[in-house]
Amino acid sequence: MTIPLVVGIDGSEPSLEAVDWAAAEAARHGVPLHLVHAASGDREPSDVISAASERARQ
């Protein structure tokens, strides 16, 4: 069983930078990357997840 790399995101620039780092590490080690977001405040969770997912794909 492969243990995934998990990164928490909140939509802020520092959390998106964490996505950049996590995506590179996941690719380097050949493990899945999981993005985790807890919705609160005025941002729609799908917007945060979509932006972070696109950034990870790049």
Secondary structure, DSSP 4 states (H G I P E B T S, - for coil): -PPPEEEE--SSHHHHHHHHHHHHHHHHHT--EEEE----TTS-HHHHHHHHHHHHH-
